[in-house]
Amino acid sequence: MFIQTEPQDDPNVMKFIPGREVLSTGMVHYLDAEQAAGSPLATRLFAVDGVRSVAFDQEAIILHKAEEADWRLLKAPVLGIVMEHFVAGRPIVEETPATSDEPEMIGEPGPEASELRELIDTRIRPAVQPSGGDVVFRGIDAEGIVHLETTGSAASFLSRIEAMLKHYVPEVAGVREFLDTATKPGLVTPEGQAVREVLEERINPAVAGHGGHVALVDVQEDTVYIRLEGGCQGCGMADVTLKHGIEVEIRRAVPAIAQVLDVTDHAGGTNPYYQPGKGGISAV
């Protein structure tokens, strides 16, 4: 069995292509070992030190590694696990009862919801999946706001996703990240509360002078997810601000945190440095 490896634009992401079907349809994305409990292969891959997330599509296993990890050391154990799994004929994802894990939906099903679901499944998900992202439709509410659950790189495409949905479905008034309204256990942990304190007492007073604001999205294990708002959204210095300012302050105050990730849709900012049209999704 020959397994091909394919580096991605993000040096921390790599595809492993086994030359046979991985999933019969769609894509699944696991952010940690707990989420991967229903997948024997993902569970074993998370046991490899340095693996941050695991995704499967129809032809590939897509891994996201920790920034400090080295693919030269990760490839051998990953290839061994993948080969052993396929040779043994084990399932990629174990069967679960159809009624057990249906995603929570917002709003009532209707023609707009059906049209939006089809558009997301046939045009948007195939555009974001190659970079390790995914989008799940969670409904459209009475105000015309479409609620989407994004994972991985998909968060950076939100403004283009919104433009496409508005173009094809006039009833759409906007797009909102579903997880922003969901209960997040990580925010009430000691680490989550400490990070919130750093943002409120040290960081936000400093960026407020530039019309900006930093919102805490979630804390998962040793990773903090933030969103840059106001004058910070779309700012060309956002990466510098994150790496040399925000992340340094958070890690100094909360040593348990290893990395801070920005999930901002910078294409929607006043002066976006992430210019629409450079790959990914276009409105038409």
N, C-alpha and C positions, 0 to 999 in steps of 0.2 A: 504494500500500500504506500503510495507516494503522496505526501502532504506538502502542498506549495505554501510558501509564506509570501505575503504581499504587504510591504510597508505602506503607510498612509501619509497624508499631508502632515498630520499631527504625529511627531516622532514617538509619542507614547502610545500610539494605537497601531495594531497590526492585525491583518487578516490571516487566518490559517484555513486553507482551502483543501479539504480531504479528497476532492475528486468524486464525491458522491453526495446524494441529497442529505442535507442536515435537517431542515424543516420542510414539510410539504408545502407550507404557505406562510406568509407573513414574517414577523420578526419578534423575538423576545429579548429583553434587556434586563440584566440583573446588576444592581448596584452594590450588593453585598451578599455574603454567604447565607444570611437569613432569608433573603428574597429567593435565593437559588435552591431552597429546600426541595422543591419539586423537580429539580433537574439533577440527575446523578452526575452528568458530565460537568456542569457548571460548579457543583459542589466540590468536585475533585480539583478543578482548576483554581478555585479560590484558596485551596490549601497550599498553592504554590506561592511562596513569599514574593511579594511585589505585584501581584495581580490585583487591580483595583475594581474592574468591572468586567463582566462577561456578557456578550450578546451573540445570538444565533440568527442567521437568516437562512434562506433556502439553500445556499451553497457554501457558507463560510461560518467559522467561529471567529468572532471579533473581540480581541482583548485590549483593555486599556490598562497600562502599567503605571506604577508609581514613578514620579519623575526621576527619583534617584536610582531606580532599578535599571538593569542592563539587559537588553534583549539577548545578548550573547550568552548570558547565564540562564535566562528564562526559557529560551527556545527548546533546549533538550528535554526538561521535564514536561513542558507543555506538549511537545510532539509525542512523547512517550505515553502520556495520559490519553491524548486524542486517538492515537493508533490502537492502544489497548481497548479503548471504549468501543470503537467501531468493529474491531476484530471479534470482540465478545458479543456483538449484536445487541447491546443494551439500548434502551430508549434514550433519546436526548431529553425529552420532557415527559415525565410520567403522567398518565391519564388521571384526571381529577373529575369529580362529579360536576356536571354542567351547571348546577345551581349554586355551587359553593363559593366561587370567586368572581361573580359577575361584577364588573366595575360599577360604582355608584354613578348614576346619571342625573343630570340637571335638566329640568323642564320636561315637557310632554313630547312624546314621539310624534312626528308629523312629516309633511313633505320636505320642509327645509332641513330637518334633522337627517332624513334619508339621503338627500342630495349632498349635504355636507359630509356625511360619513363616507359616501362613495368617492367624493372628491379627495378627501384625506387619504383614503386607502389606495386609490389608483394613481394619484399625482404627487401628493405631498410626502407620504411616507417613503416611497421609492427614492425621492430626492434627498432625504436626510439620513436614510439608513446607511449608505456607503461610508459615512464618516462616524458611524457608531451611535447615531441618535435615533429617536423614535418619537412618534406623536400618537396619542390616544384621544379620540373624540369622547368628551364627557357630557355633551349636550349643548343646547342653546336655550337661554332663558327668555322671559317675556319681554325684556328690553332689547333683544337681539344680540346679546353678548354670547359669543361662542366660548365654551370652556374646554380647554385642551390640557392634557397632561403630557409634558415634554420630558424627555430624558436625554442625557448626553449633549451632543452638539445642537440638538433641535432648538434649544432655547435661543440661540443666536439668530434663528431664522424667523422669529415671531412676527416681525413687521412685514416681511415678505409673505408669510402665511396669511396674515390678515388681509393684505392687498389682494391676494389671489381669491380668498373666500368672498370678499366684498365684490370682486369683479364678476364672479359666477353666481353668487347668491345675494341679490340686492337687499334681502331682509337682514343681513349681517351688519350690526352696528359697531362691532369691535371684537377683540379676542382677549381673553383673560387666562392666566395660568391657573389651572385647577388646584394645584398643590399649594398655592398661596392661601386658599381657604380651607385646606384640609388640616386635621390635627397632626402636629409634628412632635413626637415625643422628645426629639433631640433638643428642642428649644427650652424644655423645662428641666434638663439635666444641669448639674453644677457647672459643667463646661459651657452649655448654652447660655445660662444666666450670666456667667462671667464674661462671655463674648459680648452679649447685649450691653453689659455695663461699660465695657471698653468703647463700644461704638457710641453710646449715648453720652459718656462723660469725657472722652478724649478725642475721638475721630470726628464725629458729626459737628461739634462746635468749631473745629478747624475748617472743615469743608463747607460749612454753611456760609462763610464769608465769600465763597465763590459761587453761591447759589446752588450748591450740591447737597446731596444726602446719601447716606449708605444704609440700605435696609438689610436686616438679617433675614435670610430666607430659610435656612435650616442648618443644623449641626448633625452630622452623621459620623459616628466614631471619631476619627482624628481630623475630619475635614469640615471646614466652614464654607457655606454657600452664601454669597452676598449678591445684592443687586444695586448698581449705581444709578441714582435718580437725579432729576433736576439738571443742573449744569454739568454734572459728572457723566450723564448719559450721552454717548457719542463723542466725548472729549478725546482728542488725539493723545492725551497724556494719561489715559485711563490705566494702561498697563503699568506705567511707571508708578502711578499713585498706588496701585494695588500691591505691587511687588516690594516697593521701597518705602511705603508708608503704612498702608492698612495692614498688610500681612505681618510686617515687622512688629507693629504695636500689639496685634492680637497674639502672636506667638510669644512675645515677651511677657505678656500678662497671663497667658494660659498655655503653659508649656506642653500640655497634652495635645495641642493642636499642631498638626504637621503641615497642613496646607490650607490656603484660602482660595476658593474658586469663584470667579465672576460669572454669573449667569445672566448678565444684562443683555437686553436686545439693543446693542449699540447702533444698529441701523435705524432705530426709531428716534435717535437723539437729534438735537438741534444742529450739530455739526458732525454727523456720523463719519468716523474713519473707516467703518466697515461698509463699503459702498455696495448697494444693491446691484445685481447683475453680474457679479463675479462668481459664477457658478451657483449651484444650489437651485433655488426656486425663483422663478420670474412670474409676474402677474398673468401673462398670457402665453 
